[in-house]
Amino acid sequence: MADEWSASILVIEDEPKYRRLIATNLVMAGYQAREVGDGYLALQELYQNEPDLILLDLRLPDMDGFTLCQRLRKLTTVPILVLTALDTEEALVQSLDLGADDYITKPFSASELTARIRALLRRSQPALTSNGTMPCGRVRLDAKTREMSSGDKTVRLTPTEWRLMREFVLHCGKVLPHEHLLGKVWGPGYQAEHEYLRVYVRRLRQHLEPDPHHPVYLVSHAGIGYALYPDPRGELGGRG
């Protein structure tokens, strides 16, 4: 991972003038910027030189942006920030479900974009306060590789998945309020964005639950928050 201020950012945007403006603002902010105008070139660029962060427009000429987001997430764990004019909850949830780490709607200011980028790059840095393996019952987190083991299954987590799961493991068996989790993982400006949390908890359950539709380890406490238990507990208040 490059230093935050020299990070390489891949801009995937089909409108040349808009793409050039974004790239110029990124360079002025101290980042390296590479630009592509369609999904095929984005995948080619990723294979040749993986960036530190991806900016993804959902409307592309050759490939549905949601499909590309899913393909990118299968190939890399670097942060993905969706840039789109689609200002709907459905588009937000679908983007997060497919692996995006954050979502910003057009029009947006250069300062807002760079602030989101800085936050994502900070979150993608390996945790410096935890070394070795962190356990919570059958779950093990490896701070060096950012991998999670659950039973006989091991997966490499995305930066956002890692930060959320790390928070659960560090507070094993304790109920963490929604606002606490959102503030710790996404930042103080996201404490009302409960949809982010619901989507990522659902994704983590796919990794660690024997039956993700009936979670017994990562459990909801309705109206309060979530807890990761070392032993099966079953749902206490719904799956939200």
C-alpha positions in Angstrom: 0.0 0.0 0.0 1.4 3.4 -1.0 1.6 6.3 1.3 -1.7 8.1 1.4 -0.4 11.2 -0.3 1.3 9.4 -3.2 -1.4 6.7 -3.7 -2.3 5.6 -7.2 -5.9 6.0 -8.2 -7.7 4.5 -11.2 -10.5 6.7 -12.5 -13.1 4.7 -14.5 -15.4 7.3 -16.1 -16.8 7.3 -19.7 -17.2 11.1 -20.1 -13.7 12.4 -21.2 -14.1 16.0 -19.9 -15.4 14.8 -16.5 -12.7 12.1 -16.3 -10.0 14.6 -17.0 -11.3 17.1 -14.4 -11.3 14.4 -11.7 -7.8 13.2 -12.6 -6.5 16.8 -12.6 -8.0 17.4 -9.2 -6.4 14.2 -7.9 -3.0 15.2 -9.2 -3.3 18.6 -7.7 -4.1 16.9 -4.4 -0.9 14.9 -4.6 -2.1 11.6 -5.9 -1.2 9.6 -9.0 -4.1 9.3 -11.4 -4.7 6.9 -14.3 -7.8 7.2 -16.4 -9.9 4.7 -18.5 -13.2 5.2 -20.2 -14.8 1.7 -20.2 -15.0 -1.5 -18.3 -12.7 -3.6 -20.5 -9.9 -1.0 -20.2 -10.4 -0.9 -16.5 -9.9 -4.7 -16.1 -6.9 -4.5 -18.4 -5.4 -1.7 -16.3 -6.0 -3.6 -13.1 -4.2 -6.7 -14.4 -1.2 -4.6 -15.5 -0.8 -2.4 -12.5 -3.1 -2.6 -9.4 -4.0 0.8 -8.0 -4.4 1.7 -4.4 -8.0 2.9 -4.9 -10.6 2.8 -7.7 -13.1 5.5 -8.6 -15.9 3.8 -10.5 -18.7 5.5 -12.5 -21.7 3.2 -12.8 -22.7 4.3 -16.3 -20.2 2.9 -18.8 -20.5 2.3 -22.5 -19.5 -1.4 -22.7 -20.4 -2.9 -19.3 -22.9 -2.3 -16.6 -21.2 -0.6 -13.7 -22.6 -2.9 -11.1 -21.2 -5.9 -13.1 -17.8 -4.2 -13.3 -17.9 -3.5 -9.5 -18.5 -7.2 -8.8 -15.7 -8.3 -11.2 -13.3 -5.8 -9.7 -14.0 -6.9 -6.2 -13.3 -10.5 -7.2 -9.9 -9.5 -8.5 -8.7 -7.0 -5.8 -9.3 -5.9 -2.2 -8.4 -2.2 -2.8 -11.1 0.3 -1.9 -13.7 1.1 -4.5 -15.5 4.4 -4.4 -18.6 4.6 -6.6 -19.2 7.9 -8.4 -22.7 8.1 -9.9 -25.7 10.3 -10.7 -28.0 7.5 -9.4 -29.2 8.9 -6.1 -31.3 6.0 -5.0 -31.2 3.7 -2.0 -31.4 0.7 -4.4 -28.3 1.8 -6.2 -26.4 2.4 -3.0 -27.3 -1.0 -1.5 -26.5 -2.8 -4.7 -23.1 -1.1 -5.0 -22.2 -2.0 -1.4 -23.5 -5.5 -1.8 -21.3 -6.0 -4.8 -18.2 -4.8 -3.0 -18.0 -1.0 -3.1 -16.6 0.6 0.1 -18.3 4.0 -0.3 -20.8 5.8 -2.6 -20.9 9.5 -3.7 -23.5 11.1 -6.0 -22.9 13.7 -8.7 -22.5 16.5 -8.5 -19.9 16.7 -5.8 -17.1 19.0 -4.9 -13.4 18.3 -5.3 -12.9 18.8 -1.6 -15.6 16.2 -0.8 -14.1 13.7 -3.2 -10.6 14.0 -1.8 -12.0 13.8 1.8 -13.7 10.5 0.9 -10.5 9.3 -0.8 -8.4 10.2 2.3 -10.7 8.3 4.6 -10.8 5.2 2.4 -7.0 5.1 2.1 -6.6 5.5 5.8 -9.0 2.7 6.4 -7.2 0.5 3.9 -3.9 0.7 5.8 -3.0 -2.4 7.9 -4.0 -2.0 11.6 -1.0 -0.8 13.6 -2.4 -1.5 17.0 -2.9 -5.2 16.7 -0.3 -7.9 15.9 -0.5 -11.6 15.3 -3.8 -13.4 15.5 -7.0 -12.1 17.1 -9.5 -14.8 18.2 -13.2 -14.8 19.1 -14.3 -18.4 19.5 -14.0 -20.2 16.1 -13.1 -16.9 14.4 -9.5 -15.9 13.9 -8.2 -12.7 12.4 -4.7 -12.4 11.1 -3.5 -8.8 11.3 -0.6 -9.4 9.0 -2.5 -10.9 6.0 -5.9 -9.4 6.8 -7.4 -12.9 6.5 -10.3 -14.3 8.6 -10.6 -18.0 9.4 -13.9 -19.4 10.5 -13.9 -23.2 11.1 -12.0 -24.6 8.1 -12.7 -21.6 5.8 -10.2 -18.8 5.3 -11.0 -15.6 3.3 -9.1 -12.4 2.7 -11.2 -9.4 3.7 -11.5 -6.1 2.0 -10.3 -3.1 4.0 -13.8 -2.2 5.1 -14.7 -5.8 6.0 -11.4 -6.0 7.9 -12.1 -2.9 10.0 -15.6 -4.0 10.9 -14.7 -7.5 11.7 -11.7 -6.3 13.7 -14.0 -4.2 15.8 -16.3 -7.2 16.5 -13.3 -9.4 17.4 -11.7 -6.8 19.7 -15.1 -6.6 21.6 -15.9 -10.3 21.4 -19.2 -11.1 23.0 -20.2 -7.5 23.6 -23.1 -5.6 21.9 -21.7 -2.7 19.9 -24.2 0.1 19.0 -24.8 1.0 15.4 -23.4 4.5 15.9 -20.2 3.1 17.5 -19.6 0.7 14.5 -20.3 3.3 11.9 -18.1 5.9 13.6 -15.2 3.5 14.0 -15.3 1.9 10.5 -16.6 4.7 8.2 -16.0 7.8 10.4 -18.1 10.4 12.3 -19.9 11.6 9.2 -21.5 8.2 8.7 -23.2 7.6 12.0 -26.7 7.8 10.4 -25.9 5.5 7.5 -27.3 2.3 8.9 -27.6 0.9 5.4 -23.9 0.7 5.1 -23.7 -1.4 8.3 -26.5 -3.7 7.3 -24.9 -4.5 4.0 -21.5 -5.2 5.4 -22.8 -7.3 8.3 -24.6 -9.4 5.7 -21.4 -9.8 3.7 -19.5 -10.9 6.8 -22.2 -13.4 7.6 -21.6 -14.9 4.2 -18.0 -15.6 5.3 -18.5 -16.9 8.8 -22.0 -18.3 9.4 -22.9 -21.9 8.7 -26.3 -20.5 7.5 -26.1 -16.8 6.7 -29.9 -16.5 6.6 -30.0 -17.7 10.3 -26.9 -16.2 11.9 -25.8 -17.6 15.3 -22.4 -15.9 15.7 -22.8 -12.4 14.3 -26.1 -11.5 15.9 -28.4 -8.5 15.6 -29.8 -6.8 18.7 -32.9 -4.9 17.3 -32.7 -1.2 17.8 -29.3 -1.4 19.4 -26.5 -2.9 17.3 -24.6 -6.2 16.7 -22.4 -8.6 18.6 -20.0 -11.3 17.6 -20.3 -14.2 20.0 -17.6 -17.0 20.5 -20.4 -19.6 20.8 -23.7 -19.9 18.9 -26.4 -17.6 20.3 -29.0 -17.3 17.5 -30.7 -14.1 16.5 -32.0 -11.9 19.3 -33.7 -9.3 17.3 -33.8 -9.8 13.6 -31.2 -9.8 10.8 -31.0 -6.1 10.1 
